[in-house]
Amino acid sequence: MKIVPKIDTEKCIGDAVCEAMCPDVFEMGDDEKAHVINPDGCGELCDCEEAADACPTEAIILEEVEEE
């Protein structure tokens, strides 16, 4: 199983803590919301669970999916 992050843009307030913690996975868009730019980066490039825990509005959703 691997973890794939998603952003609930309804909850995202543009705090950018996720981008600061995992710049290879998350990026702030022109809409001032976080976006996932590398869904395969969790684990090898950053600890997405830490980023999700740090999000003040719990806008980061972590889904477990089967590895191909």
C-alpha positions in Angstrom: 0.0 0.0 0.0 1.1 3.5 -0.6 -0.2 6.9 0.6 -1.6 9.3 -2.0 -2.4 12.9 -0.7 -5.4 15.0 -1.9 -6.4 18.5 -0.9 -9.9 19.4 0.1 -9.9 22.9 -1.5 -13.1 23.8 0.4 -11.2 23.5 3.7 -7.9 24.9 2.5 -7.2 28.4 3.7 -3.8 28.8 2.0 -1.7 28.6 5.1 1.1 26.9 3.0 2.4 24.8 5.9 2.1 21.7 3.6 4.3 23.4 0.9 6.8 24.4 3.5 7.1 20.9 4.9 6.8 19.0 1.5 7.7 21.3 -1.4 8.2 18.3 -3.7 4.6 17.2 -3.1 2.5 20.3 -2.5 2.4 23.7 -4.2 0.4 26.8 -3.6 -1.6 27.7 -6.7 -2.7 31.1 -8.2 -6.0 30.5 -6.4 -4.1 30.7 -3.0 -5.0 27.0 -2.3 -2.6 24.1 -2.0 -2.4 21.6 -4.8 -0.7 18.2 -5.1 2.0 18.3 -7.7 3.6 14.9 -7.0 1.1 12.4 -5.6 3.9 9.7 -5.5 6.2 11.8 -3.3 4.9 10.7 0.0 7.3 8.6 1.9 10.3 9.0 -0.3 10.4 12.8 -0.6 8.5 13.8 2.6 6.4 12.7 5.5 2.9 13.5 4.2 1.3 12.4 7.5 3.3 15.1 9.4 2.1 17.7 6.8 -1.5 16.5 7.2 -1.2 16.7 11.0 0.2 20.2 10.7 -2.6 21.5 8.4 -4.7 23.9 10.6 -8.0 23.0 8.7 -7.3 19.3 8.1 -7.5 19.9 4.3 -5.0 17.2 3.5 -6.6 13.8 2.9 -4.3 10.8 2.8 -5.7 7.8 0.9 -4.1 4.3 1.0 -4.0 2.7 -2.5 -2.6 -0.5 -3.8 0.8 -0.2 -5.4 0.9 -1.1 -9.1 
